[in-house]
């Protein structure tokens, strides 16, 4: 939850709910070795954060 926006993800599915509206993400949420992996681009963009992939350094840049 951030700025009045609530996002719900279910482990093992590619579905997300944003304030009750369902979306399909490009990847599923996963639980691996006790760590939770989520679709970073979807979450970031929903919260107004831009995502850029830098191929040359294999890095993700998040900008608010």
PQR file with spaces between the fields and no chain letter, atoms N, CA, C, O and H, PARSE charges and radii, in Angstrom:
ATOM       1  N    UNK     1       0.848   -1.185    0.000 -0.4000 1.5000
ATOM       2  CA   UNK     1       0.000    0.000    0.000 -0.0000 2.0000
ATOM       3  C    UNK     1       0.890    1.244    0.000  0.5500 1.7000
ATOM       4  O    UNK     1       1.834    1.351    0.783 -0.5500 1.4000
ATOM       5  N    UNK     2       0.571    2.173   -0.891 -0.4000 1.5000
ATOM       6  CA   UNK     2       1.305    3.443   -0.959 -0.0000 2.0000
ATOM       7  C    UNK     2       0.415    4.478   -1.617  0.5500 1.7000
ATOM       8  O    UNK     2      -0.207    4.208   -2.644 -0.5500 1.4000
ATOM       9  H    UNK     2      -0.196    2.086   -1.527  0.4000 1.0000
ATOM      10  N    UNK     3       0.353    5.661   -1.028 -0.4000 1.5000
ATOM      11  CA   UNK     3      -0.405    6.785   -1.588 -0.0000 2.0000
ATOM      12  C    UNK     3      -1.835    6.397   -1.966  0.5500 1.7000
ATOM      13  O    UNK     3      -2.336    6.814   -3.010 -0.5500 1.4000
ATOM      14  H    UNK     3       0.858    5.881   -0.194  0.4000 1.0000
ATOM      15  N    UNK     4      -2.490    5.600   -1.121 -0.4000 1.5000
ATOM      16  CA   UNK     4      -3.877    5.223   -1.358 -0.0000 2.0000
ATOM      17  C    UNK     4      -4.065    4.117   -2.385  0.5500 1.7000
ATOM      18  O    UNK     4      -5.196    3.813   -2.763 -0.5500 1.4000
ATOM      19  H    UNK     4      -2.083    5.261   -0.273  0.4000 1.0000
ATOM      20  N    UNK     5      -2.976    3.512   -2.840 -0.4000 1.5000
ATOM      21  CA   UNK     5      -3.053    2.435   -3.814 -0.0000 2.0000
ATOM      22  C    UNK     5      -2.648    1.137   -3.126  0.5500 1.7000
ATOM      23  O    UNK     5      -1.568    1.042   -2.543 -0.5500 1.4000
ATOM      24  H    UNK     5      -2.057    3.759   -2.532  0.4000 1.0000
ATOM      25  N    UNK     6      -3.528    0.137   -3.201 -0.4000 1.5000
ATOM      26  CA   UNK     6      -3.239   -1.157   -2.597 -0.0000 2.0000
ATOM      27  C    UNK     6      -3.077   -2.207   -3.683  0.5500 1.7000
ATOM      28  O    UNK     6      -3.974   -2.417   -4.500 -0.5500 1.4000
ATOM      29  H    UNK     6      -4.405    0.214   -3.675  0.4000 1.0000
ATOM      30  N    UNK     7      -1.921   -2.866   -3.683 -0.4000 1.5000
ATOM      31  CA   UNK     7      -1.634   -3.895   -4.669 -0.0000 2.0000
ATOM      32  C    UNK     7      -1.525   -5.231   -3.956  0.5500 1.7000
ATOM      33  O    UNK     7      -0.827   -5.360   -2.951 -0.5500 1.4000
ATOM      34  H    UNK     7      -1.193   -2.695   -3.019  0.4000 1.0000
ATOM      35  N    UNK     8      -2.228   -6.227   -4.493 -0.4000 1.5000
ATOM      36  CA   UNK     8      -2.193   -7.573   -3.946 -0.0000 2.0000
ATOM      37  C    UNK     8      -1.706   -8.534   -5.020  0.5500 1.7000
ATOM      38  O    UNK     8      -2.223   -8.546   -6.138 -0.5500 1.4000
ATOM      39  H    UNK     8      -2.795   -6.122   -5.310  0.4000 1.0000
ATOM      40  N    UNK     9      -0.709   -9.336   -4.673 -0.4000 1.5000
ATOM      41  CA   UNK     9      -0.168  -10.353   -5.569 -0.0000 2.0000
ATOM      42  C    UNK     9      -0.353  -11.709   -4.907  0.5500 1.7000
ATOM      43  O    UNK     9      -0.318  -11.812   -3.680 -0.5500 1.4000
ATOM      44  H    UNK     9      -0.289   -9.326   -3.766  0.4000 1.0000
ATOM      45  N    UNK    10      -0.548  -12.747   -5.709 -0.4000 1.5000
ATOM      46  CA   UNK    10      -0.668  -14.106   -5.193 -0.0000 2.0000
ATOM      47  C    UNK    10       0.506  -14.913   -5.728  0.5500 1.7000
ATOM      48  O    UNK    10       0.717  -14.991   -6.938 -0.5500 1.4000
ATOM      49  H    UNK    10      -0.576  -12.663   -6.705  0.4000 1.0000
ATOM      50  N    UNK    11       1.271  -15.514   -4.817 -0.4000 1.5000
ATOM      51  CA   UNK    11       2.433  -16.321   -5.205 -0.0000 2.0000
ATOM      52  C    UNK    11       2.002  -17.420   -6.179  0.5500 1.7000
ATOM      53  O    UNK    11       1.006  -18.109   -5.959 -0.5500 1.4000
ATOM      54  H    UNK    11       1.099  -15.451   -3.834  0.4000 1.0000
ATOM      55  N    UNK    12       2.770  -17.566   -7.254 -0.4000 1.5000
ATOM      56  CA   UNK    12       2.515  -18.612   -8.236 -0.0000 2.0000
ATOM      57  C    UNK    12       1.554  -18.239   -9.342  0.5500 1.7000
ATOM      58  O    UNK    12       1.239  -19.071  -10.192 -0.5500 1.4000
ATOM      59  H    UNK    12       3.579  -17.006   -7.432  0.4000 1.0000
ATOM      60  N    UNK    13       1.075  -16.987   -9.348 -0.4000 1.5000
ATOM      61  CA   UNK    13       0.185  -16.543  -10.419 -0.0000 2.0000
ATOM      62  C    UNK    13       0.745  -15.275  -11.058  0.5500 1.7000
ATOM      63  O    UNK    13       1.602  -14.601  -10.487 -0.5500 1.4000
ATOM      64  H    UNK    13       1.330  -16.311   -8.657  0.4000 1.0000
ATOM      65  N    UNK    14       0.249  -14.968  -12.243 -0.4000 1.5000
ATOM      66  CA   UNK    14       0.659  -13.732  -12.918 -0.0000 2.0000
ATOM      67  C    UNK    14      -0.411  -12.654  -12.768  0.5500 1.7000
ATOM      68  O    UNK    14      -0.462  -11.707  -13.552 -0.5500 1.4000
ATOM      69  H    UNK    14      -0.447  -15.516  -12.707  0.4000 1.0000
ATOM      70  N    UNK    15      -1.262  -12.803  -11.759 -0.4000 1.5000
ATOM      71  CA   UNK    15      -2.356  -11.846  -11.534 -0.0000 2.0000
ATOM      72  C    UNK    15      -2.014  -10.891  -10.392  0.5500 1.7000
ATOM      73  O    UNK    15      -1.347  -11.258   -9.425 -0.5500 1.4000
ATOM      74  H    UNK    15      -1.221  -13.573  -11.122  0.4000 1.0000
ATOM      75  N    UNK    16      -2.492   -9.661  -10.534 -0.4000 1.5000
ATOM      76  CA   UNK    16      -2.340   -8.659   -9.481 -0.0000 2.0000
ATOM      77  C    UNK    16      -3.650   -7.900   -9.367  0.5500 1.7000
ATOM      78  O    UNK    16      -4.362   -7.719  -10.354 -0.5500 1.4000
ATOM      79  H    UNK    16      -3.034   -9.363  -11.319  0.4000 1.0000
ATOM      80  N    UNK    17      -3.958   -7.464   -8.175 -0.4000 1.5000
ATOM      81  CA   UNK    17      -5.138   -6.648   -7.945 -0.0000 2.0000
ATOM      82  C    UNK    17      -4.674   -5.283   -7.471  0.5500 1.7000
ATOM      83  O    UNK    17      -3.893   -5.175   -6.526 -0.5500 1.4000
ATOM      84  H    UNK    17      -3.379   -7.611   -7.372  0.4000 1.0000
ATOM      85  N    UNK    18      -5.166   -4.230   -8.139 -0.4000 1.5000
ATOM      86  CA   UNK    18      -4.834   -2.855   -7.767 -0.0000 2.0000
ATOM      87  C    UNK    18      -6.136   -2.173   -7.405  0.5500 1.7000
ATOM      88  O    UNK    18      -6.962   -1.893   -8.273 -0.5500 1.4000
ATOM      89  H    UNK    18      -5.801   -4.317   -8.906  0.4000 1.0000
ATOM      90  N    UNK    19      -6.318   -1.904   -6.117 -0.4000 1.5000
ATOM      91  CA   UNK    19      -7.566   -1.315   -5.608 -0.0000 2.0000
ATOM      92  C    UNK    19      -8.792   -2.059   -6.134  0.5500 1.7000
ATOM      93  O    UNK    19      -9.803   -1.447   -6.477 -0.5500 1.4000
ATOM      94  H    UNK    19      -5.647   -2.131   -5.412  0.4000 1.0000
ATOM      95  N    UNK    20      -8.686   -3.398   -6.192 -0.4000 1.5000
ATOM      96  CA   UNK    20      -9.817   -4.225   -6.596 -0.0000 2.0000
ATOM      97  C    UNK    20      -9.915   -4.514   -8.080  0.5500 1.7000
ATOM      98  O    UNK    20     -10.745   -5.328   -8.486 -0.5500 1.4000
ATOM      99  H    UNK    20      -7.864   -3.895   -5.914  0.4000 1.0000
ATOM     100  N    UNK    21      -9.098   -3.875   -8.903 -0.4000 1.5000
ATOM     101  CA   UNK    21      -9.095   -4.136  -10.344 -0.0000 2.0000
ATOM     102  C    UNK    21      -7.999   -5.142  -10.660  0.5500 1.7000
ATOM     103  O    UNK    21      -6.855   -4.966  -10.240 -0.5500 1.4000
ATOM     104  H    UNK    21      -8.424   -3.214   -8.574  0.4000 1.0000
ATOM     105  N    UNK    22      -8.340   -6.205  -11.401 -0.4000 1.5000
ATOM     106  CA   UNK    22      -7.368   -7.254  -11.688 -0.0000 2.0000
ATOM     107  C    UNK    22      -6.558   -6.952  -12.943  0.5500 1.7000
ATOM     108  O    UNK    22      -7.085   -6.458  -13.940 -0.5500 1.4000
ATOM     109  H    UNK    22      -9.269   -6.348  -11.742  0.4000 1.0000
ATOM     110  N    UNK    23      -5.263   -7.260  -12.870 -0.4000 1.5000
ATOM     111  CA   UNK    23      -4.331   -7.079  -13.976 -0.0000 2.0000
ATOM     112  C    UNK    23      -3.572   -8.377  -14.198  0.5500 1.7000
ATOM     113  O    UNK    23      -3.452   -9.196  -13.286 -0.5500 1.4000
ATOM     114  H    UNK    23      -4.835   -7.662  -12.060  0.4000 1.0000
ATOM     115  N    UNK    24      -3.060   -8.565  -15.406 -0.4000 1.5000
ATOM     116  CA   UNK    24      -2.179   -9.692  -15.706 -0.0000 2.0000
ATOM     117  C    UNK    24      -0.773   -9.121  -15.856  0.5500 1.7000
ATOM     118  O    UNK    24      -0.550   -8.204  -16.646 -0.5500 1.4000
ATOM     119  H    UNK    24      -3.157   -7.900  -16.147  0.4000 1.0000
ATOM     120  N    UNK    25       0.172   -9.666  -15.097 -0.4000 1.5000
ATOM     121  CA   UNK    25       1.563   -9.215  -15.145 -0.0000 2.0000
ATOM     122  C    UNK    25       2.326  -10.041  -16.176  0.5500 1.7000
ATOM     123  O    UNK    25       1.847  -11.084  -16.620 -0.5500 1.4000
ATOM     124  H    UNK    25      -0.009  -10.412  -14.456  0.4000 1.0000
ATOM     125  N    UNK    26       3.503   -9.579  -16.550 -0.4000 1.5000
ATOM     126  CA   UNK    26       4.302  -10.312  -17.533 -0.0000 2.0000
ATOM     127  C    UNK    26       5.033  -11.509  -16.927  0.5500 1.7000
ATOM     128  O    UNK    26       5.617  -12.308  -17.659 -0.5500 1.4000
ATOM     129  H    UNK    26       3.892   -8.731  -16.189  0.4000 1.0000
ATOM     130  N    UNK    27       5.007  -11.641  -15.611 -0.4000 1.5000
ATOM     131  CA   UNK    27       5.621  -12.778  -14.928 -0.0000 2.0000
ATOM     132  C    UNK    27       4.873  -13.053  -13.624  0.5500 1.7000
ATOM     133  O    UNK    27       4.134  -12.200  -13.131 -0.5500 1.4000
ATOM     134  H    UNK    27       4.533  -10.992  -15.016  0.4000 1.0000
ATOM     135  N    UNK    28       5.067  -14.226  -13.083 -0.4000 1.5000
ATOM     136  CA   UNK    28       4.394  -14.614  -11.839 -0.0000 2.0000
ATOM     137  C    UNK    28       5.228  -14.210  -10.626  0.5500 1.7000
ATOM     138  O    UNK    28       6.447  -14.061  -10.718 -0.5500 1.4000
ATOM     139  H    UNK    28       5.667  -14.919  -13.484  0.4000 1.0000
ATOM     140  N    UNK    29       4.560  -14.036   -9.496 -0.4000 1.5000
ATOM     141  CA   UNK    29       5.249  -13.878   -8.221 -0.0000 2.0000
ATOM     142  C    UNK    29       5.717  -15.262   -7.799  0.5500 1.7000
ATOM     143  O    UNK    29       5.017  -16.249   -8.026 -0.5500 1.4000
ATOM     144  H    UNK    29       3.570  -14.156   -9.422  0.4000 1.0000
ATOM     145  N    UNK    30       6.902  -15.343   -7.183 -0.4000 1.5000
ATOM     146  CA   UNK    30       7.459  -16.639   -6.800 -0.0000 2.0000
ATOM     147  C    UNK    30       8.016  -16.589   -5.388  0.5500 1.7000
ATOM     148  O    UNK    30       8.433  -15.537   -4.905 -0.5500 1.4000
ATOM     149  H    UNK    30       7.470  -14.541   -6.999  0.4000 1.0000
ATOM     150  N    UNK    31       8.015  -17.729   -4.745 -0.4000 1.5000
ATOM     151  CA   UNK    31       8.673  -17.912   -3.459 -0.0000 2.0000
ATOM     152  C    UNK    31       9.757  -18.959   -3.695  0.5500 1.7000
ATOM     153  O    UNK    31       9.458  -20.123   -3.963 -0.5500 1.4000
ATOM     154  H    UNK    31       7.675  -18.583   -5.138  0.4000 1.0000
ATOM     155  N    UNK    32      11.026  -18.538   -3.594 -0.4000 1.5000
ATOM     156  CA   UNK    32      12.159  -19.413   -3.865 -0.0000 2.0000
ATOM     157  C    UNK    32      13.164  -19.312   -2.727  0.5500 1.7000
ATOM     158  O    UNK    32      13.662  -18.229   -2.422 -0.5500 1.4000
ATOM     159  H    UNK    32      11.270  -17.593   -3.376  0.4000 1.0000
ATOM     160  N    UNK    33      13.458  -20.450   -2.101 -0.4000 1.5000
ATOM     161  CA   UNK    33      14.429  -20.478   -0.995 -0.0000 2.0000
ATOM     162  C    UNK    33      14.136  -19.428    0.067  0.5500 1.7000
ATOM     163  O    UNK    33      15.054  -18.792    0.584 -0.5500 1.4000
ATOM     164  H    UNK    33      13.052  -21.330   -2.348  0.4000 1.0000
ATOM     165  N    UNK    34      12.868  -19.247    0.392 -0.4000 1.5000
ATOM     166  CA   UNK    34      12.470  -18.302    1.433 -0.0000 2.0000
ATOM     167  C    UNK    34      12.443  -16.849    0.995  0.5500 1.7000
ATOM     168  O    UNK    34      12.171  -15.968    1.811 -0.5500 1.4000
ATOM     169  H    UNK    34      12.122  -19.764   -0.028  0.4000 1.0000
ATOM     170  N    UNK    35      12.718  -16.577   -0.278 -0.4000 1.5000
ATOM     171  CA   UNK    35      12.680  -15.204   -0.783 -0.0000 2.0000
ATOM     172  C    UNK    35      11.492  -15.035   -1.715  0.5500 1.7000
ATOM     173  O    UNK    35      11.160  -15.941   -2.480 -0.5500 1.4000
ATOM     174  H    UNK    35      12.938  -17.293   -0.941  0.4000 1.0000
ATOM     175  N    UNK    36      10.859  -13.884   -1.650 -0.4000 1.5000
ATOM     176  CA   UNK    36       9.723  -13.588   -2.507 -0.0000 2.0000
ATOM     177  C    UNK    36      10.186  -12.729   -3.673  0.5500 1.7000
ATOM     178  O    UNK    36      10.810  -11.686   -3.479 -0.5500 1.4000
ATOM     179  H    UNK    36      11.129  -13.148   -1.029  0.4000 1.0000
ATOM     180  N    UNK    37       9.876  -13.174   -4.888 -0.4000 1.5000
ATOM     181  CA   UNK    37      10.193  -12.433   -6.109 -0.0000 2.0000
ATOM     182  C    UNK    37       8.886  -11.940   -6.711  0.5500 1.7000
ATOM     183  O    UNK    37       7.930  -12.703   -6.849 -0.5500 1.4000
ATOM     184  H    UNK    37       9.369  -14.021   -5.046  0.4000 1.0000
ATOM     185  N    UNK    38       8.848  -10.661   -7.069 -0.4000 1.5000
ATOM     186  CA   UNK    38       7.628  -10.048   -7.605 -0.0000 2.0000
ATOM     187  C    UNK    38       7.949   -9.370   -8.935  0.5500 1.7000
ATOM     188  O    UNK    38       9.112   -9.086   -9.219 -0.5500 1.4000
ATOM     189  H    UNK    38       9.625  -10.041   -6.957  0.4000 1.0000
ATOM     190  N    UNK    39       6.923   -9.106   -9.754 -0.4000 1.5000
ATOM     191  CA   UNK    39       7.151   -8.400  -11.026 -0.0000 2.0000
ATOM     192  C    UNK    39       7.491   -6.926  -10.768  0.5500 1.7000
ATOM     193  O    UNK    39       6.610   -6.083  -10.597 -0.5500 1.4000
ATOM     194  H    UNK    39       5.978   -9.336   -9.522  0.4000 1.0000
ATOM     195  N    UNK    40       8.786   -6.650  -10.747 -0.4000 1.5000
ATOM     196  CA   UNK    40       9.287   -5.322  -10.374 -0.0000 2.0000
ATOM     197  C    UNK    40       8.736   -4.206  -11.256  0.5500 1.7000
ATOM     198  O    UNK    40       8.307   -3.171  -10.747 -0.5500 1.4000
ATOM     199  H    UNK    40       9.502   -7.334  -10.886  0.4000 1.0000
ATOM     200  N    UNK    41       8.745   -4.407  -12.568 -0.4000 1.5000
ATOM     201  CA   UNK    41       8.278   -3.337  -13.456 -0.0000 2.0000
ATOM     202  C    UNK    41       6.814   -3.000  -13.173  0.5500 1.7000
ATOM     203  O    UNK    41       6.453   -1.826  -13.092 -0.5500 1.4000
ATOM     204  H    UNK    41       9.093   -5.248  -12.982  0.4000 1.0000
ATOM     205  N    UNK    42       5.971   -4.020  -13.022 -0.4000 1.5000
ATOM     206  CA   UNK    42       4.549   -3.777  -12.761 -0.0000 2.0000
ATOM     207  C    UNK    42       4.364   -2.978  -11.474  0.5500 1.7000
ATOM     208  O    UNK    42       3.661   -1.968  -11.464 -0.5500 1.4000
ATOM     209  H    UNK    42       6.264   -4.974  -13.088  0.4000 1.0000
ATOM     210  N    UNK    43       4.994   -3.428  -10.391 -0.4000 1.5000
ATOM     211  CA   UNK    43       4.845   -2.729   -9.111 -0.0000 2.0000
ATOM     212  C    UNK    43       5.381   -1.311   -9.185  0.5500 1.7000
ATOM     213  O    UNK    43       4.727   -0.374   -8.728 -0.5500 1.4000
ATOM     214  H    UNK    43       5.565   -4.248  -10.400  0.4000 1.0000
ATOM     215  N    UNK    44       6.557   -1.147   -9.752 -0.4000 1.5000
ATOM     216  CA   UNK    44       7.166    0.179   -9.841 -0.0000 2.0000
ATOM     217  C    UNK    44       6.294    1.142  -10.628  0.5500 1.7000
ATOM     218  O    UNK    44       6.030    2.257  -10.178 -0.5500 1.4000
ATOM     219  H    UNK    44       7.089   -1.908  -10.123  0.4000 1.0000
ATOM     220  N    UNK    45       5.850    0.719  -11.791 -0.4000 1.5000
ATOM     221  CA   UNK    45       5.041    1.607  -12.620 -0.0000 2.0000
ATOM     222  C    UNK    45       3.706    1.932  -11.965  0.5500 1.7000
ATOM     223  O    UNK    45       3.207    3.047  -12.119 -0.5500 1.4000
ATOM     224  H    UNK    45       6.065   -0.187  -12.157  0.4000 1.0000
ATOM     225  N    UNK    46       3.119    0.993  -11.244 -0.4000 1.5000
ATOM     226  CA   UNK    46       1.871    1.268  -10.538 -0.0000 2.0000
ATOM     227  C    UNK    46       2.067    2.345   -9.468  0.5500 1.7000
ATOM     228  O    UNK    46       1.147    3.110   -9.176 -0.5500 1.4000
ATOM     229  H    UNK    46       3.524    0.087  -11.120  0.4000 1.0000
ATOM     230  N    UNK    47       3.261    2.400   -8.890 -0.4000 1.5000
ATOM     231  CA   UNK    47       3.555    3.395   -7.860 -0.0000 2.0000
ATOM     232  C    UNK    47       4.240    4.645   -8.418  0.5500 1.7000
ATOM     233  O    UNK    47       4.751    5.466   -7.657 -0.5500 1.4000
ATOM     234  H    UNK    47       4.008    1.779   -9.128  0.4000 1.0000
ATOM     235  N    UNK    48       4.248    4.787   -9.750 -0.4000 1.5000
ATOM     236  CA   UNK    48       4.784    5.995  -10.367 -0.0000 2.0000
ATOM     237  C    UNK    48       6.301    6.054  -10.422  0.5500 1.7000
ATOM     238  O    UNK    48       6.878    7.141  -10.470 -0.5500 1.4000
ATOM     239  H    UNK    48       3.833    4.119  -10.367  0.4000 1.0000
ATOM     240  N    UNK    49       6.946    4.911  -10.414 -0.4000 1.5000
ATOM     241  CA   UNK    49       8.401    4.847  -10.484 -0.0000 2.0000
ATOM     242  C    UNK    49       8.786    4.330  -11.867  0.5500 1.7000
ATOM     243  O    UNK    49       8.284    3.296  -12.306 -0.5500 1.4000
ATOM     244  H    UNK    49       6.478    4.028  -10.374  0.4000 1.0000
ATOM     245  N    UNK    50       9.674    5.045  -12.552 -0.4000 1.5000
ATOM     246  CA   UNK    50      10.078    4.583  -13.885 -0.0000 2.0000
ATOM     247  C    UNK    50      11.165    3.520  -13.750  0.5500 1.7000
ATOM     248  O    UNK    50      11.972    3.541  -12.821 -0.5500 1.4000
ATOM     249  H    UNK    50      10.081    5.886  -12.195  0.4000 1.0000
ATOM     250  N    UNK    51      11.163    2.596  -14.699 -0.4000 1.5000
ATOM     251  CA   UNK    51      12.107    1.481  -14.687 -0.0000 2.0000
ATOM     252  C    UNK    51      12.884    1.499  -15.994  0.5500 1.7000
ATOM     253  O    UNK    51      12.305    1.585  -17.077 -0.5500 1.4000
ATOM     254  H    UNK    51      10.508    2.579  -15.454  0.4000 1.0000
ATOM     255  N    UNK    52      14.203    1.416  -15.877 -0.4000 1.5000
ATOM     256  CA   UNK    52      15.054    1.387  -17.064 -0.0000 2.0000
ATOM     257  C    UNK    52      16.052    0.236  -16.929  0.5500 1.7000
ATOM     258  O    UNK    52      16.660    0.064  -15.873 -0.5500 1.4000
ATOM     259  H    UNK    52      14.674    1.346  -14.998  0.4000 1.0000
ATOM     260  N    UNK    53      16.222   -0.547  -17.986 -0.4000 1.5000
ATOM     261  CA   UNK    53      17.180   -1.639  -18.016 -0.0000 2.0000
ATOM     262  C    UNK    53      18.413   -1.176  -18.777  0.5500 1.7000
ATOM     263  O    UNK    53      18.309   -0.735  -19.921 -0.5500 1.4000
ATOM     264  H    UNK    53      15.728   -0.407  -18.844  0.4000 1.0000
ATOM     265  N    UNK    54      19.579   -1.276  -18.146 -0.4000 1.5000
ATOM     266  CA   UNK    54      20.836   -0.909  -18.784 -0.0000 2.0000
ATOM     267  C    UNK    54      21.547   -2.188  -19.214  0.5500 1.7000
ATOM     268  O    UNK    54      22.190   -2.856  -18.405 -0.5500 1.4000
ATOM     269  H    UNK    54      19.663   -1.635  -17.217  0.4000 1.0000
ATOM     270  N    UNK    55      21.425   -2.514  -20.478 -0.4000 1.5000
ATOM     271  CA   UNK    55      21.969   -3.765  -21.010 -0.0000 2.0000
ATOM     272  C    UNK    55      23.475   -3.886  -20.780  0.5500 1.7000
ATOM     273  O    UNK    55      23.969   -4.945  -20.392 -0.5500 1.4000
ATOM     274  H    UNK    55      20.902   -1.972  -21.135  0.4000 1.0000
ATOM     275  N    UNK    56      24.201   -2.788  -21.024 -0.4000 1.5000
ATOM     276  CA   UNK    56      25.658   -2.856  -20.947 -0.0000 2.0000
ATOM     277  C    UNK    56      26.183   -3.206  -19.554  0.5500 1.7000
ATOM     278  O    UNK    56      27.237   -3.829  -19.431 -0.5500 1.4000
ATOM     279  H    UNK    56      23.799   -1.928  -21.339  0.4000 1.0000
ATOM     280  N    UNK    57      25.460   -2.812  -18.509 -0.4000 1.5000
ATOM     281  CA   UNK    57      25.887   -3.134  -17.142 -0.0000 2.0000
ATOM     282  C    UNK    57      24.974   -4.150  -16.465  0.5500 1.7000
ATOM     283  O    UNK    57      25.201   -4.527  -15.315 -0.5500 1.4000
ATOM     284  H    UNK    57      24.603   -2.306  -18.609  0.4000 1.0000
ATOM     285  N    UNK    58      23.938   -4.594  -17.182 -0.4000 1.5000
ATOM     286  CA   UNK    58      22.976   -5.566  -16.641 -0.0000 2.0000
ATOM     287  C    UNK    58      22.378   -5.039  -15.322  0.5500 1.7000
ATOM     288  O    UNK    58      22.274   -5.770  -14.337 -0.5500 1.4000
ATOM     289  H    UNK    58      23.754   -4.288  -18.116  0.4000 1.0000
ATOM     290  N    UNK    59      21.991   -3.761  -15.330 -0.4000 1.5000
ATOM     291  CA   UNK    59      21.465   -3.118  -14.129 -0.0000 2.0000
ATOM     292  C    UNK    59      20.063   -2.566  -14.380  0.5500 1.7000
ATOM     293  O    UNK    59      19.704   -2.218  -15.505 -0.5500 1.4000
ATOM     294  H    UNK    59      22.075   -3.167  -16.130  0.4000 1.0000
ATOM     295  N    UNK    60      19.289   -2.497  -13.315 -0.4000 1.5000
ATOM     296  CA   UNK    60      17.958   -1.891  -13.353 -0.0000 2.0000
ATOM     297  C    UNK    60      18.065   -0.547  -12.624  0.5500 1.7000
ATOM     298  O    UNK    60      18.616   -0.474  -11.526 -0.5500 1.4000
ATOM     299  H    UNK    60      19.580   -2.780  -12.401  0.4000 1.0000
ATOM     300  N    UNK    61      17.536    0.509  -13.238 -0.4000 1.5000
ATOM     301  CA   UNK    61      17.528    1.833  -12.628 -0.0000 2.0000
ATOM     302  C    UNK    61      16.078    2.211  -12.352  0.5500 1.7000
ATOM     303  O    UNK    61      15.252    2.233  -13.264 -0.5500 1.4000
ATOM     304  H    UNK    61      17.088    0.449  -14.130  0.4000 1.0000
ATOM     305  N    UNK    62      15.773    2.506  -11.091 -0.4000 1.5000
ATOM     306  CA   UNK    62      14.433    2.950  -10.695 -0.0000 2.0000
ATOM     307  C    UNK    62      14.514    4.434  -10.375  0.5500 1.7000
ATOM     308  O    UNK    62      15.385    4.863   -9.618 -0.5500 1.4000
ATOM     309  H    UNK    62      16.444    2.488  -10.350  0.4000 1.0000
ATOM     310  N    UNK    63      13.592    5.233  -10.960 -0.4000 1.5000
ATOM     311  CA   UNK    63      13.617    6.673  -10.758 -0.0000 2.0000
ATOM     312  C    UNK    63      12.237    7.149  -10.359  0.5500 1.7000
ATOM     313  O    UNK    63      11.256    6.846  -11.038 -0.5500 1.4000
ATOM     314  H    UNK    63      12.885    4.884  -11.575  0.4000 1.0000
ATOM     315  N    UNK    64      12.146    7.879   -9.284 -0.4000 1.5000
ATOM     316  CA   UNK    64      10.872    8.436   -8.810 -0.0000 2.0000
ATOM     317  C    UNK    64      10.750    9.848   -9.302  0.5500 1.7000
ATOM     318  O    UNK    64       9.754   10.515   -9.023 -0.5500 1.4000
ATOM     319  H    UNK    64      12.943    8.126   -8.732  0.4000 1.0000
